Amino acid sequence: PKKEEELADYYAIFGYNTFYMRTSHTLGGYPYEGREEDYIIYDYGHVGDGYHNVTRYGREETDADRKDSLGVVMRNWHPGPLGFELSADAFSYVYSKAILEALDMIEGAFSNGKDPQDTWSASKRKVVLKRSLPAPLHCDPLYCSVDQPPSCLNYEKPTFGYWGARLEDPNGSLNPHKGEHQNWELWTENNDWTYMVDKQDVAVYQDSDEKEKCRHLDACGGISAATKENGMAVFRLPKMEVGLIVICGCCGKDVGENMFLNNTSLEFQYNSQSMDRSTWDIWPNEKCVRITKSHSVSSTTGHTYLSINVVDDLTEPVRISHLITL
């Protein structure tokens, strides 16, 4: 993509690098150019990439279905075994080449009677700080020139790391809506063991006692409301450097507009003050709505809170999958 190429050129002096699986295929010698039909290798579940039909460790596989599975380039939007092998080989090649060049440089220093530590000592290495970087190339400086990355409360599974915002205890002493009905429910998609599992693997394991090892850990999830009886969800927000708040919904790629932006059955409050929907926008993608761009309303408790109240029964459940803050 053009933006990735621009970023690589812009930040290369700071060590930025990027990797394209498709570029690796086209530069390997196979005549893809002018043969668009060969790009079926990126169809989900396709076996073979024009160079190989199976991974190295799959060559000795005797089960035909399993062998085909190990030759898949793209499982879905994620690579399959053959795609991952290409990526691993590419990185191994790049880093091996870098190591050999470094050894040549060290050998050259010794040949010239120099101590490599005098030239490449870590203590003498230039330190690159945030202020050393140029202005952001494809990002609003308001969001990309701050010290901390965004934090994200994420209800999908699996989820790791710092979550930022949190659902407040309905009876918590600092909850600004203590005593009001707060009964939103946690929801996780219940997937079968075959979910996102390649059809070849399903064929191999469908009658096996070990099929559970195929089960994907991934599952969509959210905190959900369907009627007025669910009342309110109150989120305690973390300390924010900018004041950006983004809410995302589940499930679908474009649910933000109907689920949040135009949904008058939901009332949003920020620190107990009603929010003006006219300032909201779809951002950064169609499943999310940016409800504040920067700090606006101060808190009287030392914390900041976002509350969402169901004021009318909903035609479709509302499921909040992510709450992003910065």
LUMGU-236031 format. One line per 4 residues: number of its first residue (from 1); their letters; for each residue x, y, z of N, C-alpha, C. Coordinates in steps of 0.02 Angstrom, whole numbers, m for minus. Each point is the difference from the previous one (the first is absolute). Example, Ala and Ser with C-alpha at 12.3 -4.5 7.8 and 13.67 -1.06 7.14 Angstrom:
! residues 2
1) AS) 660,m284,390,m45,59,0,45,60,0 ~ m18,53,m36,42,59,3,m39,55,37 $
This chain:
! residues 326
1) PKKE) 42,m60,0,m42,60,0,44,63,0 ~ m25,52,m32,40,60,m8,19,31,67 ~ m46,2,48,15,31,64,57,m37,35 ~ 0,m67,m4,53,m38,32,67,16,m31 $
5) EELA) 1,8,m67,62,17,m33,24,69,21 ~ m46,47,8,18,67,21,28,m1,72 ~ m31,m40,43,24,m5,69,70,m31,3 ~ 12,m51,m41,65,m32,m2,54,50,m21 $
9) DYYA) m14,41,m51,48,50,m22,10,54,53 ~ m54,20,32,1,56,47,38,m16,65 ~ m9,m63,23,27,m18,65,58,m50,m3 ~ 25,m14,m60,53,m51,m8,62,16,42 $
13) IFGY) 18,63,5,61,19,38,m7,m14,74 ~ m62,m12,23,m12,m15,71,m9,m75,11 ~ 10,m41,m53,m5,m72,7,m66,m29,m21 ~ m44,41,m28,m66,m25,m23,9,m49,m58 $
17) NTFY) m36,m54,3,1,m48,m55,m71,m27,m10 ~ m12,m30,m56,m66,m29,m13,9,m62,m43 ~ m51,m42,1,4,m64,m35,m65,m12,m38 ~ 6,m19,m64,m59,m16,m40,7,m72,m25 $
21) MRTS) m47,m42,20,2,m69,m24,m6,m3,m76 ~ m44,40,m28,m11,m2,m73,63,22,m38 ~ 36,48,27,62,22,m32,50,m57,0 ~ 3,m38,54,46,m57,3,m16,m50,m54 $
25) HTLG) m65,m12,m11,m19,m47,m53,20,26,m69 ~ m15,64,m14,12,26,m67,74,9,m15 ~ 41,12,51,71,9,m12,40,m65,1 ~ m35,m56,10,35,m64,5,16,m33,m66 $
29) GYPY) m24,28,m55,15,m28,m65,m59,m31,m36 ~ m53,m17,36,m58,m30,m32,m35,53,m43 ~ m20,m15,m61,m25,51,m46,m72,21,14 ~ m12,34,57,m67,23,16,m22,57,m46 $
33) EGRE) 49,42,m20,m16,60,m38,m40,m17,m63 ~ m57,33,m8,m41,m12,m59,m43,m62,4 ~ 3,m35,57,m39,m62,7,m43,6,62 ~ m51,43,m3,m40,15,58,m34,m62,28 $
37) EDYI) m11,m51,m43,m32,m60,25,42,m34,54 ~ 66,13,m1,42,m32,50,m10,29,70 ~ m34,58,5,m12,29,66,m53,m38,38 ~ m27,m53,m29,m45,m43,39,37,m31,59 $
41) IYDY) 66,4,2,36,m27,57,m20,35,64 ~ m30,60,m4,m21,36,59,m74,m13,17 ~ m33,m42,m40,m67,m20,19,4,m42,63 ~ m50,9,44,1,m37,64,2,m75,m12 $
45) GHVG) 48,m34,31,5,m72,m4,37,m26,m60 ~ 26,45,m43,35,m23,m60,66,m34,18 ~ 14,m57,m32,61,m38,13,53,16,m53 ~ 60,19,21,55,13,m46,7,73,m17 $
49) DGYH) 63,22,m8,13,71,m14,38,11,m66 ~ 3,m52,m42,38,6,m62,70,m27,5 ~ 25,m5,62,67,m26,13,m3,m68,35 ~ m44,m4,49,m6,m61,40,m74,m15,12 $
53) NVTR) m14,m62,13,m68,m22,15,m10,m22,72 ~ 55,2,39,m4,m20,70,61,28,36 ~ m7,8,65,57,23,40,54,m54,3 ~ 59,20,21,56,m48,5,m17,m56,49 $
57) YGRE) m29,18,56,m14,m53,49,m60,m42,m20 ~ m36,22,m53,m57,m40,m23,17,m48,m56 ~ 63,1,m23,18,m43,m57,m7,m74,17 ~ 12,m17,62,m2,m71,19,m69,m21,25 $
61) ETDA) m48,46,0,m68,m15,23,m32,m51,m46 ~ m29,m52,28,m31,m53,m41,m75,9,m8 ~ m31,37,45,m72,12,m6,m12,54,m53 ~ m37,m14,m52,m9,46,m57,m35,65,22 $
65) DRKD) m52,m6,42,m36,60,21,45,45,43 ~ 38,m32,45,45,39,42,55,32,m41 ~ 24,m35,m51,53,27,m42,m26,61,m39 ~ m62,m4,m26,m29,57,m33,m7,59,48 $
69) SLGV) m20,m15,61,m9,53,50,65,38,12 ~ 56,m37,0,65,31,13,26,38,m61 ~ m36,m3,m56,20,39,m59,m44,61,m12 ~ m43,17,48,m45,58,m8,39,65,7 $
73) VMRN) m10,46,m47,34,65,3,m37,47,48 ~ m67,6,m9,m40,44,43,m58,m40,29 ~ m4,m6,66,m57,m34,31,m63,42,m12 ~ 5,63,17,m53,49,m12,37,66,m10 $
77) WHPG) m10,49,43,43,60,m5,66,m11,36 ~ 8,m58,32,63,m19,30,36,m50,m46 ~ 66,1,m1,36,m50,m39,m11,m71,26 ~ 6,m48,m46,2,m70,19,72,m22,9 $
81) PLGF) 13,m65,10,68,m23,12,50,21,m54 ~ m19,m5,m64,47,18,m52,14,75,m2 ~ m50,39,14,10,73,4,45,18,58 ~ m10,m32,57,42,15,58,72,m24,m11 $
85) ELSA) 8,m56,m35,68,m23,m14,37,51,m43 ~ m34,27,m50,30,51,m42,22,60,42 ~ m44,22,44,15,58,42,60,m14,45 ~ 1,m59,31,55,m18,44,66,m3,m39 $
89) DAFS) m3,m29,m60,61,m4,m41,25,69,m19 ~ m46,45,m17,20,67,m20,35,36,58 ~ m29,m4,60,31,33,57,68,m32,16 ~ 3,m67,m4,63,m34,13,54,23,m48 $
93) YVYS) m20,8,m63,49,22,m51,23,71,15 ~ m45,45,15,18,70,13,47,6,59 ~ m17,m35,55,41,6,60,67,m37,m7 ~ m1,m56,m36,64,m35,m13,47,44,m41 $
97) KAIL) m29,33,m50,40,45,m42,29,57,43 ~ m41,27,45,24,54,43,56,m24,46 ~ m6,m60,27,52,m27,43,66,m9,m38 ~ m4,m27,m61,60,m9,m40,33,67,m17 $
101) EALD) m40,50,m16,28,66,m14,33,30,63 ~ m31,m11,58,29,25,62,66,m34,14 ~ 4,m66,m12,63,m36,11,54,25,m47 ~ m18,15,m63,49,28,m47,25,67,25 $
105) MIEG) m44,41,27,21,66,26,47,m8,59 ~ m16,m47,45,43,m11,58,68,m26,m21 ~ 0,m48,m49,63,m26,m25,41,56,m32 ~ m34,45,m37,36,56,m30,31,45,51 $
109) AFSN) m35,11,55,29,43,53,62,m32,29 ~ m2,m65,13,59,m35,26,58,5,m50 ~ m15,m9,m65,53,2,m51,33,69,m3 ~ m37,52,19,28,67,0,27,21,68 $
113) GKDP) 6,m50,44,30,14,66,m44,38,47 ~ m66,m3,m11,m47,37,43,m38,m48,44 ~ m18,25,60,m42,m39,45,m73,14,m17 ~ m38,m51,m20,m70,11,m18,m40,35,54 $
117) QDTW) 19,m10,62,m38,32,54,8,75,m1 ~ 56,24,m29,9,73,m4,m47,29,m52 ~ m20,m40,m49,m43,25,m54,m74,m13,13 ~ m16,m59,29,m70,m19,5,m23,m12,73 $
121) SASK) 33,30,47,m20,m8,70,m71,25,9 ~ m40,m40,36,m69,19,12,m5,65,38 ~ 51,13,43,m2,62,40,9,62,m43 ~ 27,m9,m61,12,57,m45,m54,4,m54 $
125) RKVV) m46,m47,2,m51,m1,m52,m48,58,9 ~ m18,32,m54,m46,56,3,m67,m22,26 ~ m26,36,48,m65,m16,28,m54,39,m38 ~ m49,m36,m25,m55,31,m37,m59,8,47 $
129) LKRS) m21,62,10,m56,15,42,m60,20,m43 ~ m57,7,33,m60,20,m36,12,66,m37 ~ 34,46,32,11,66,m32,49,m5,m58 ~ 34,m57,m7,45,m9,m56,m38,m16,m65 $
133) LPAP) m62,m22,7,m39,m21,m58,m30,60,m37 ~ m8,m5,m65,m33,53,m37,m75,0,15 ~ m35,49,m27,m72,4,9,m33,m63,m28 ~ m55,m24,31,m35,m60,m26,m18,9,m73 $
137) LHCD) 6,m55,m38,m13,3,m71,m73,m11,m17 ~ m32,m49,32,m69,m17,m16,m43,m3,63 ~ 9,46,45,m36,m3,64,m9,70,27 ~ m57,12,32,m13,64,32,51,10,56 $
141) PLYC) 40,54,m3,50,12,53,m31,3,70 ~ m64,18,5,m33,1,65,4,m69,33 ~ m4,m54,m41,0,m67,27,68,m34,m5 ~ 43,23,m44,63,m36,m14,62,35,27 $
145) SVDQ) m9,55,36,57,35,28,m2,0,76 ~ m33,m50,29,m5,m6,72,43,m58,24 ~ 11,m2,66,46,m50,27,m30,m70,5 ~ m65,m4,11,m31,m66,12,m40,m23,m60 $
149) PPSC) m1,m65,m13,m44,m26,m52,m72,m4,26 ~ m49,m7,m43,m69,m8,23,m6,m63,43 ~ m48,0,45,m18,m60,38,m68,m24,m24 ~ m14,m64,10,m61,m28,m28,m29,m53,47 $
153) LNYE) m61,14,22,m40,m51,35,m30,m44,m54 ~ 16,m64,0,m17,m44,m56,m36,m62,28 ~ m60,m12,m24,m39,m56,25,7,m62,m44 ~ 41,3,m53,11,m59,m41,49,m47,35 $
157) KPTF) 3,m61,m22,46,m50,29,46,m27,m54 ~ 64,m14,17,32,16,64,23,73,0 ~ 8,28,58,23,69,7,54,3,53 ~ 53,37,m15,57,5,45,18,74,11 $
161) GYWG) 37,13,52,27,66,10,m46,46,40 ~ 21,64,4,m36,51,39,m64,21,m36 ~ m56,m1,33,m64,12,m32,m22,73,2 ~ 30,42,41,m19,70,2,m65,11,39 $
165) ARLE) m55,11,m36,m65,10,32,m23,m64,34 ~ m47,7,45,m29,m60,31,m73,13,17 ~ m40,m53,2,m70,6,19,m3,12,75 ~ m32,53,20,m3,18,71,m49,m43,38 $
169) DPNG) 17,m15,62,m45,m37,45,m63,43,10 ~ m60,m29,m13,m61,39,9,m8,29,69 ~ 30,m33,50,m6,24,69,63,33,25 ~ 48,13,m46,62,32,20,m12,70,28 $
173) SLNP) 39,17,51,m12,64,34,13,61,m45 ~ 42,m9,m52,15,56,m44,m43,m1,m64 ~ m40,m50,m8,m42,m5,m59,m51,57,1 ~ 4,46,m49,m46,57,1,m73,m19,m10 $
177) HKGE) m13,m61,m21,m68,m22,m10,m19,m56,48 ~ 34,m3,57,m16,m50,51,m74,6,18 ~ m33,m59,3,m71,m1,16,m45,m4,m61 ~ 28,17,m58,m38,m6,m62,9,m71,m28 $
181) HQNW) m49,m22,m39,1,m69,m26,56,m9,m50 ~ 45,m48,14,58,m14,m43,7,m75,m8 ~ m25,m25,m57,m5,m73,m8,17,m22,m71 ~ 50,29,m31,24,m24,m64,34,m68,11 $
185) ELWT) 0,m42,m52,24,m68,6,60,m14,m45 ~ 47,m39,26,56,m21,m41,m23,m53,m49 ~ 24,7,m62,m20,m47,m53,61,m21,m38 ~ 6,m66,m14,54,m27,m41,m30,m47,m51 $
189) ENND) 22,6,m63,m25,m42,m53,18,m73,14 ~ m50,m44,m6,10,m71,15,15,m37,m66 ~ 63,m12,m13,21,m30,m63,12,m75,7 ~ m17,m36,m53,15,m71,m4,76,m11,m9 $
193) WTYM) 23,m60,13,72,m14,m6,25,9,m72 ~ m45,m1,m49,20,7,m70,7,73,m21 ~ m17,46,43,2,72,m17,71,21,m19 ~ 8,27,m61,64,24,m26,52,m55,m7 $
197) VDKQ) m21,m62,0,45,m57,m10,m5,m21,m73 ~ 57,m10,m32,2,m16,m71,m38,m66,m13 ~ m32,m3,m59,m42,m58,m15,40,m65,m1 ~ 65,5,m20,41,m61,1,10,m25,71 $
201) DVAV) 10,47,47,9,m21,70,m65,m27,29 ~ m56,30,m20,m64,m26,23,m9,m73,m23 ~ 20,m13,m62,m6,m68,m27,43,m49,40 ~ 59,22,20,47,m43,36,m25,m14,71 $
205) YQDS) m27,52,33,m13,m6,72,m73,m9,19 ~ m46,1,m48,m71,0,18,m22,m62,40 ~ 34,m56,m10,m18,m61,37,52,m17,54 ~ 43,48,14,54,m12,47,m18,25,70 $
209) DEKE) 26,m35,50,m8,22,69,41,62,14 ~ 45,18,m46,45,57,10,m24,63,m37 ~ m61,0,m26,m22,56,m40,m3,66,39 ~ m7,m4,66,m3,62,39,64,41,m5 $
213) KCRH) 56,m32,m17,62,38,m6,m1,45,m61 ~ m48,m10,m44,m7,43,m59,m40,63,16 ~ m35,1,55,m45,56,16,38,65,3 ~ m25,50,m35,31,66,m1,m14,35,66 $
217) LDAC) 51,35,26,m10,39,60,m39,63,m14 ~ 1,23,m63,m33,62,m18,m76,m5,9 ~ m29,53,28,m72,4,5,m20,73,8 ~ m49,21,m40,m27,67,8,m35,5,67 $
221) GGIS) m2,60,27,m33,9,64,m17,73,11 ~ m38,12,53,m19,69,16,m38,3,65 ~ m16,60,21,m47,10,55,m64,22,m32 ~ m55,m33,17,m60,2,m42,m62,25,37 $
225) AATK) m43,33,m37,m65,21,25,m51,m9,m55 ~ m62,m17,19,m53,m11,m49,m65,37,17 ~ m10,16,64,m63,33,21,15,53,52 ~ m52,39,17,7,51,52,19,m31,67 $
229) ENGM) m17,m65,9,15,m33,63,75,m6,12 ~ 40,5,m53,73,m3,9,27,65,29 ~ m38,54,m7,19,62,33,64,30,m28 ~ 48,9,45,58,40,m15,64,m41,7 $
233) AVFR) 50,17,m42,69,m25,8,43,61,15 ~ 39,m5,54,42,57,21,73,m22,m3 ~ 39,36,m39,71,m16,m8,43,53,35 ~ 45,m24,42,50,45,28,57,4,m51 $
237) LPKM) 17,60,m21,51,10,m52,68,11,32 ~ 53,m21,m33,67,11,26,22,73,m9 ~ 56,18,29,28,66,m13,14,6,m74 ~ m24,54,m30,6,8,m72,43,61,m16 $
241) EVGL) 47,m9,m44,45,54,m19,m34,48,m50 ~ m43,m28,m42,m33,41,m51,m74,10,16 ~ m33,m53,22,m71,3,11,m40,m32,m55 ~ 33,m42,m39,m33,m37,m55,m39,m58,29 $
245) IVIC) m63,m7,m20,m41,m58,19,m34,m28,m62 ~ 11,m64,m13,m30,m34,m58,m35,m63,24 ~ m61,m10,m24,m38,m60,18,m14,m40,m62 ~ 10,m67,4,m9,m44,m57,m50,m55,16 $
249) GCCG) m34,m24,m52,m52,m48,10,13,m68,m31 ~ m39,m48,21,4,m68,m25,m71,m22,m17 ~ m11,m36,m56,53,m26,m43,m15,23,m71 ~ 51,13,m38,m6,24,m67,50,55,m13 $
253) KDVG) 14,13,m63,51,48,m19,m26,72,m2 ~ m66,10,1,m28,67,m9,m57,15,48 ~ 5,m25,62,m56,7,47,0,66,37 ~ 52,40,m6,7,60,40,m57,50,m8 $
257) ENMF) m21,11,m62,m51,51,m14,m67,m17,33 ~ m25,m61,m12,m66,m18,26,2,m17,74 ~ 55,m31,23,3,m21,70,11,57,48 ~ 38,52,m22,18,54,46,m17,69,m26 $
261) LNNT) 26,16,m60,m5,69,m25,m72,24,m6 ~ m44,m41,m28,m69,20,m12,m50,m36,46 ~ 24,m32,51,m43,m39,43,m26,44,58 ~ m60,28,m9,m27,45,51,m29,m38,60 $
265) SLEF) 1,m66,m3,m21,m39,59,55,m4,53 ~ 58,27,m17,56,3,47,13,72,20 ~ 10,11,64,20,66,25,71,m4,27 ~ 43,43,m25,70,1,20,13,60,46 $
269) QYNS) 36,m13,54,21,54,44,74,m6,14 ~ 33,57,2,71,4,18,6,41,63 ~ 21,m32,55,0,32,65,m68,31,17 ~ m52,m40,m12,m69,16,17,m30,57,m41 $
273) QSMD) 33,20,m53,m27,51,m45,m17,m33,m67 ~ m59,15,m25,m22,m29,m64,47,21,m56 ~ 12,m46,m46,47,12,m54,m37,22,m64 ~ 32,43,m38,m27,27,m62,20,m45,m59 $
277) RSTW) m48,m36,m27,14,m47,m55,25,35,m63 ~ m17,63,m8,19,35,m62,76,6,m7 ~ 37,m11,54,73,5,m3,32,m68,m13 ~ m40,m53,m2,27,m67,m8,13,m15,m74 $
281) DIWP) 44,m49,m12,10,m23,m69,21,m73,0 ~ m8,m31,m58,24,m69,m10,76,2,m5 ~ 34,m36,45,73,4,2,27,m53,48 ~ 54,m34,m14,42,2,m61,m25,m47,m55 $
285) NEKC) m54,m39,14,m29,m42,m52,m75,m3,12 ~ m35,m36,m43,m73,2,m2,m34,m33,60 ~ 37,m36,41,m31,m32,58,7,43,63 ~ 33,57,m6,16,40,59,m25,72,m8 $
289) VRIT) m13,32,57,m20,70,2,45,38,48 ~ 26,56,m23,41,43,43,m47,49,34 ~ m8,m7,66,m48,42,36,32,60,33 ~ 65,m1,11,37,61,18,67,m1,m36 $
293) KSHS) 20,57,m26,64,6,m35,55,23,47 ~ m19,37,52,49,25,49,m37,18,63 ~ 37,19,52,m30,15,65,m52,55,m6 ~ m55,m10,36,m52,52,m2,m31,12,68 $
297) VSST) m21,m54,34,m37,7,63,42,m25,58 ~ 7,39,52,40,m20,58,m43,m40,48 ~ 33,m34,46,m34,m43,48,5,30,70 ~ m52,m12,41,1,25,69,25,m54,48 $
301) TGHT) 11,m62,m24,20,m54,45,73,m19,m7 ~ 36,30,m47,70,m20,m13,5,m53,m53 ~ m56,m33,m16,m3,m48,m54,m45,27,m55 ~ 6,m29,m59,m46,17,m54,m41,m62,m16 $
305) YLSI) m64,12,m18,m46,m55,m11,m39,10,m65 ~ m10,m56,m34,m45,m2,m58,m57,m46,19 ~ m61,25,m6,m59,m42,14,m44,m4,m62 ~ m28,m60,m10,m44,m13,m57,m64,m30,27 $
309) NVVD) m56,34,m11,m63,m21,29,m49,m19,m55 ~ m33,m58,8,m52,m22,m47,m65,33,21 ~ m24,48,m40,m61,37,19,m62,m28,m34 ~ 8,m39,m53,m56,m34,m33,22,m70,m19 $
313) DLTE) m48,m46,m5,17,m68,m23,31,3,m69 ~ 47,m44,m12,39,1,m61,m27,m49,m52 ~ 3,19,m64,m20,m47,m52,53,m53,m11 ~ 63,17,13,56,m47,m4,43,9,62 $
317) PVRI) 30,m54,27,44,8,58,59,47,m15 ~ 19,38,50,61,40,m4,55,m38,35 ~ 55,m9,m35,57,m36,29,63,42,m9 ~ 28,22,55,61,39,m1,59,m47,4 $
321) SHLI) 40,m2,m53,57,m45,m1,65,33,24 ~ 8,65,m14,61,36,17,m17,70,25 ~ 37,23,49,m3,69,22,72,26,1 ~ 16,45,m47,68,23,m10,8,69,29 $
325) TL) 54,12,36,13,65,30,73,20,m11 ~ 11,65,m1,68,26,m7,6,65,38 $
